[in-house]
Amino acid sequence: MGHGGIAAVSRATGLAESTIRIGQKEITSYQIEQGKNNSRRIRKKGGGRKRLENHDEKLCGLLEALVDPTSRGDPMSPLRWTCKSTRKLAKELTASGHPVSHTKVGQLLAKLNYSLQSPQKRMEGKSHPHRNAQFEFINSQVVDFQSRGLPVISVDAKKKELIGQFANSGREYQPKGHPEEVETYDFPSLANGKGIPYGVYDMAKNQGWVSVGTDHDTAQFAVQTIRQWWFQMGVDAYPQATEILMTADGGGSNGSRNRLWKRELQLFADETGLKVSVCHFPPGTSKWNKIEHRMFSHITKNWRGRPLTDYEVIVNLIANTTTNTGLTIQAALDTEEYPIGIKVSNNEMKTLQIERNTFHGNWNYTIIAQKNR
């Protein structure tokens, strides 16, 4: 460095001359060491500030107790009832005498094998003892009908949608800085109505029909949608059909205990001359219905991030839903009124031509047209 160099550096930097000499020795030592083994290390091995968790051995344990209070800490910890963000965790640790930054908390959580995770919908409730047997029965029925060239349809109602300038989950491309503006609150009172999509999915043809109702999701509306599918699509696809198989979940407008559902199916059978067989999925398994993941999921993807401003938008978005596997859907608006609270008496039920299967006749039955009886 030359005579007076250390003093000059000391005046320029404010560092003590002794500190500069130590640094000079480290550099010289590094240059010698580098010549020996091509190492790129500048700092002495093991040198530098120690990790916080090495200074504070209790830190990791306390952090785990906060993140998982039920099994590792106080079950009544305040953080059990709040969002456990890294900032809140850092604040709680600091308040308990263990100062730490939120960045360090994030690093420690990763080291402890914690990660941000959303809840998983895996709890289906108590499983029915004949659940698997019913699935096997449904499969055998589907195979039988399809092998004979008969229609097999999956039916269900989709989630009701508010009509108006409301946010819809998802994103779509817009000019930068100009997102679609929507209502701050999704209050039904601000809506211009509600759309009630009810769908029919033809498993063999990979085709579907959706009626968008404007009144109520009732059994009459459900069967009217099936009727629309039959006369608009089914008759042409299956001109020789004398029977039809429907798979449906066990509740709602097409529920296994819904008397009005069975009465309306009887009227449909009488009108078309078809033998209508129905198989209901066991309780807690409605998501296994083909229409859910073969049709409804693709409809949801097609209108992601787009406000459903009016009924025409809903119908057009449904009708323009396609997939690489060839799914096509027809859709129509149904403005008819479908009153709720219609009762079907015991005497009226006795007039229905229902043949129940020997295996779970409440889930599996056939309705025969009365003129064919």
C-alpha positions in Angstrom: 0.0 0.0 0.0 3.0 2.2 0.4 4.2 4.7 3.1 1.3 6.6 4.6 -1.3 4.5 2.8 -2.9 3.0 5.9 -3.3 6.5 7.5 -4.8 7.9 4.3 -7.4 5.1 4.1 -8.2 5.6 7.8 -8.8 9.3 7.2 -11.0 8.6 4.2 -13.1 5.8 5.7 -13.1 6.6 9.4 -11.8 3.0 10.1 -9.2 2.4 12.7 -5.7 1.8 11.4 -5.6 -1.5 13.2 -8.8 -2.6 11.4 -7.3 -1.7 8.1 -4.1 -3.7 8.9 -6.2 -6.8 9.8 -8.1 -6.5 6.5 -4.8 -6.1 4.6 -3.6 -9.3 6.2 -6.8 -11.1 5.3 -6.5 -10.1 1.6 -2.8 -11.2 1.5 -3.8 -14.5 3.1 -6.7 -15.0 0.7 -4.3 -14.4 -2.3 -1.9 -17.0 -1.0 -4.7 -19.5 -0.3 -6.3 -18.8 -3.7 -3.0 -19.8 -5.4 -3.1 -23.1 -3.6 -6.6 -24.3 -4.3 -8.5 -21.9 -6.7 -11.1 -21.3 -3.9 -13.4 -18.3 -4.4 -13.9 -17.9 -0.7 -13.2 -14.4 0.7 -14.3 -14.8 4.3 -12.5 -17.2 6.5 -14.4 -20.5 6.8 -16.7 -20.3 9.8 -16.4 -16.6 9.9 -19.1 -14.0 9.8 -22.2 -13.5 11.9 -23.8 -16.6 13.4 -27.3 -17.6 12.4 -30.0 -16.2 14.7 -31.3 -19.7 15.5 -27.8 -20.6 16.7 -27.8 -17.7 19.1 -31.4 -18.3 20.2 -31.9 -22.1 20.5 -35.5 -21.7 21.7 -36.5 -19.7 18.6 -37.5 -22.6 16.3 -39.4 -24.4 19.0 -41.4 -21.3 19.9 -42.1 -20.6 16.2 -43.5 -24.1 15.8 -45.7 -23.7 18.9 -47.2 -20.6 17.4 -47.8 -22.1 14.0 -49.3 -25.3 15.3 -50.7 -24.4 18.8 -53.0 -27.5 19.1 -50.2 -30.0 19.1 -47.0 -28.1 20.0 -48.1 -25.1 22.0 -50.9 -23.3 23.9 -54.3 -24.3 22.4 -55.6 -20.9 23.4 -52.9 -19.0 21.7 -54.3 -15.8 20.1 -52.7 -16.7 16.8 -54.9 -19.7 16.6 -57.8 -17.4 15.7 -55.9 -15.0 13.3 -54.1 -15.2 10.0 -50.7 -16.6 10.8 -48.7 -14.3 8.6 -44.9 -14.0 8.9 -45.3 -10.4 10.2 -47.7 -11.5 12.9 -45.5 -14.4 13.9 -42.5 -12.1 14.1 -44.4 -9.6 16.2 -45.5 -12.4 18.6 -42.0 -13.8 18.9 -40.5 -10.3 19.5 -43.0 -9.6 22.2 -42.1 -12.8 24.0 -38.4 -11.7 24.1 -37.1 -13.3 20.9 -36.6 -10.5 18.4 -36.8 -11.6 14.8 -37.7 -10.1 11.4 -40.6 -11.4 9.3 -38.1 -12.3 6.6 -36.2 -14.5 9.0 -39.5 -16.1 10.1 -40.2 -17.1 6.5 -36.8 -18.7 6.2 -37.2 -20.6 9.5 -40.7 -21.9 8.4 -39.2 -23.2 5.2 -36.4 -24.9 7.2 -39.1 -26.5 9.4 -40.9 -27.8 6.3 -43.9 -25.4 6.5 -45.4 -23.9 3.4 -48.4 -21.8 2.4 -51.3 -24.2 1.8 -55.0 -23.8 1.2 -57.6 -26.1 2.7 -58.2 -29.3 0.8 -61.8 -30.6 0.3 -61.3 -34.2 1.1 -63.7 -34.9 4.0 -66.9 -36.4 2.4 -68.7 -37.2 5.6 -69.7 -40.6 6.8 -69.4 -43.1 4.0 -72.5 -45.3 3.2 -71.8 -49.0 3.7 -73.0 -49.7 0.1 -71.2 -46.9 -1.5 -68.8 -48.9 -3.6 -71.5 -51.4 -4.5 -73.6 -48.6 -5.8 -70.8 -47.3 -7.9 -70.3 -50.7 -9.4 -74.0 -51.0 -10.1 -74.0 -47.7 -11.8 -71.0 -48.7 -13.9 -72.7 -52.0 -15.0 -75.8 -50.1 -16.0 -73.9 -47.6 -18.0 -71.9 -50.3 -19.8 -75.2 -52.2 -20.5 -77.0 -49.2 -22.0 -74.1 -48.0 -24.0 -73.4 -51.5 -25.4 -77.0 -51.5 -26.7 -76.7 -48.0 -28.3 -79.1 -46.4 -25.7 -78.6 -42.9 -24.3 -76.9 -42.4 -21.0 -77.0 -38.9 -19.5 -75.6 -37.3 -16.4 -77.8 -34.5 -15.0 -77.4 -31.9 -12.3 -77.9 -28.2 -11.4 -74.9 -25.9 -11.5 -74.3 -23.1 -8.9 -76.7 -20.2 -9.2 -75.1 -17.1 -10.6 -76.0 -13.4 -9.9 -76.8 -11.3 -12.9 -75.0 -8.0 -13.0 -71.6 -6.3 -12.8 -70.2 -8.7 -10.2 -66.7 -10.1 -9.8 -66.2 -13.6 -11.2 -63.1 -15.5 -10.0 -60.3 -15.8 -12.4 -58.4 -13.5 -14.8 -58.6 -12.7 -18.5 -56.5 -10.4 -20.8 -57.4 -6.7 -20.7 -55.4 -3.6 -21.8 -52.7 -3.0 -19.2 -54.0 -0.8 -16.4 -57.7 -1.2 -17.5 -59.2 -4.1 -15.6 -63.0 -4.8 -15.8 -64.7 -2.7 -13.1 -67.2 -4.6 -11.0 -69.4 -4.0 -7.9 -67.5 -3.9 -4.6 -70.1 -6.1 -2.9 -71.9 -9.2 -4.2 -75.2 -8.5 -2.6 -78.2 -10.2 -4.2 -80.2 -7.0 -3.8 -77.9 -5.4 -6.3 -78.4 -8.1 -8.9 -80.7 -7.9 -11.9 -81.8 -11.5 -11.3 -80.2 -14.9 -11.0 -79.2 -17.5 -13.5 -79.9 -21.1 -12.6 -78.1 -23.5 -15.0 -79.3 -27.0 -15.2 -77.4 -29.4 -17.4 -77.7 -32.7 -19.3 -74.5 -34.4 -20.4 -74.5 -37.2 -22.9 -71.5 -39.4 -21.9 -71.1 -41.3 -25.2 -71.5 -38.3 -27.6 -69.6 -35.8 -25.3 -72.4 -33.3 -25.9 -74.4 -31.3 -23.5 -77.5 -29.2 -23.0 -77.9 -26.4 -20.5 -81.1 -24.5 -19.7 -80.6 -21.3 -17.8 -83.6 -20.8 -15.5 -84.7 -17.5 -14.1 -87.1 -18.6 -11.3 -86.5 -21.6 -9.0 -84.4 -24.8 -9.2 -87.3 -27.3 -8.9 -88.0 -30.9 -10.1 -90.3 -29.4 -12.8 -87.4 -27.2 -14.1 -85.0 -30.2 -14.0 -87.3 -32.5 -16.0 -88.2 -29.7 -18.4 -84.5 -29.3 -19.1 -84.2 -33.1 -19.8 -87.2 -32.7 -22.1 -85.6 -29.9 -24.0 -82.4 -32.0 -24.4 -84.4 -34.9 -25.7 -86.4 -33.0 -28.4 -83.5 -30.7 -29.4 -80.6 -33.3 -29.4 -81.5 -36.7 -28.1 -84.1 -37.7 -30.7 -81.7 -37.1 -33.5 -78.8 -38.8 -31.8 -80.8 -41.9 -30.7 -83.7 -42.3 -33.2 -84.3 -45.9 -32.3 -84.1 -45.5 -28.5 -86.8 -47.0 -26.3 -85.0 -46.6 -23.0 -82.8 -44.0 -21.3 -80.5 -44.1 -18.3 -80.0 -41.0 -16.1 -77.3 -40.7 -13.4 -78.0 -38.0 -10.8 -76.9 -37.1 -7.3 -79.1 -37.9 -4.3 -80.3 -34.5 -3.4 -81.8 -31.2 -4.7 -84.3 -30.9 -7.5 -83.4 -34.4 -8.8 -83.0 -36.1 -5.4 -83.8 -39.7 -4.7 -86.5 -38.7 -2.2 -88.0 -36.0 -4.3 -91.6 -37.0 -5.1 -92.1 -34.2 -7.6 -89.0 -35.4 -9.5 -90.6 -38.9 -9.9 -94.0 -37.5 -10.9 -92.4 -35.2 -13.6 -90.3 -38.1 -14.9 -93.6 -40.1 -15.2 -95.0 -37.3 -17.4 -91.8 -37.3 -19.5 -92.0 -41.1 -19.9 -95.7 -40.9 -20.9 -94.9 -38.1 -23.4 -91.9 -39.8 -25.1 -92.8 -43.5 -24.6 -89.3 -44.1 -23.1 -88.5 -46.3 -20.2 -86.7 -44.0 -17.9 -84.1 -45.6 -15.6 -82.5 -43.6 -12.9 -79.4 -44.3 -10.8 -78.6 -41.9 -7.9 -75.1 -41.5 -6.4 -74.7 -42.4 -2.7 -74.7 -39.6 -0.2 -71.6 -37.4 -0.2 -70.4 -38.5 -3.7 -72.1 -36.0 -6.0 -68.8 -34.7 -7.3 -68.3 -38.1 -9.0 -71.2 -37.4 -11.4 -69.7 -37.1 -14.9 -71.4 -33.7 -15.6 -69.4 -32.1 -12.8 -65.9 -32.6 -14.3 -66.8 -33.3 -17.9 -69.0 -30.2 -18.5 -69.6 -27.8 -15.6 -65.9 -27.4 -14.9 -65.2 -26.3 -18.4 -68.1 -23.8 -18.4 -66.6 -22.3 -15.2 -63.2 -22.0 -16.9 -64.8 -20.4 -20.0 -66.3 -17.5 -18.0 -63.5 -17.0 -15.5 -62.8 -13.3 -14.8 -65.9 -12.1 -16.7 -68.9 -10.5 -15.1 -72.2 -12.2 -16.1 -73.9 -8.9 -16.9 -77.1 -10.4 -18.4 -78.8 -13.7 -19.3 -77.6 -13.4 -22.9 -74.0 -13.4 -21.7 -74.5 -16.5 -19.6 -76.2 -18.4 -22.4 -73.6 -17.4 -25.0 -70.6 -18.3 -22.7 -72.1 -21.7 -22.0 -72.9 -22.4 -25.7 -69.4 -21.4 -26.7 -67.7 -23.7 -24.2 -65.5 -26.3 -26.0 -62.6 -28.6 -25.2 -59.8 -30.3 -27.1 -61.6 -33.6 -26.6 -64.6 -32.4 -28.7 -67.1 -31.2 -26.1 -70.0 -29.2 -27.5 -72.9 -27.6 -25.6 -76.2 -26.1 -26.6 -77.8 -23.7 -24.3 -81.1 -21.8 -24.0 -82.8 -19.4 -21.6 -85.9 -20.7 -19.7 -88.1 -17.9 -18.5 -90.9 -20.1 -17.3 -92.1 -19.9 -13.6 -91.5 -23.0 -11.5 -93.3 -22.6 -8.2 -91.8 -24.1 -5.1 -93.7 -26.1 -2.4 -95.7 -28.4 -4.7 -96.8 -31.5 -2.8 -97.3 -34.9 -4.3 -99.8 -37.0 -2.2 -99.5 -40.7 -1.3 -102.4 -41.5 -3.6 -100.7 -39.7 -6.5 -97.5 -41.6 -5.8 -99.4 -44.9 -6.0 -100.4 -44.1 -9.6 -96.8 -43.8 -10.8 -95.5 -46.8 -12.7 -92.2 -47.2 -10.8 -90.2 -50.5 -10.9 -87.6 -50.5 -8.2 -84.4 -52.5 -8.5 -83.8 -55.3 -6.0 -80.5 -53.5 -5.1 -81.3 -50.2 -3.3 -84.6 -49.5 -5.0 -84.6 -46.1 -3.5 -81.5 -45.3 -5.5 -82.2 -47.4 -8.6 -85.5 -47.5 -10.3 -87.3 -47.4 -13.7 -90.3 -45.4 -14.6 -92.4 -46.9 -17.4 -94.7 -45.0 -19.7 -98.3 -45.8 -18.6 -99.5 -46.3 -22.1 -96.8 -49.1 -22.4 -97.7 -50.8 -19.1 
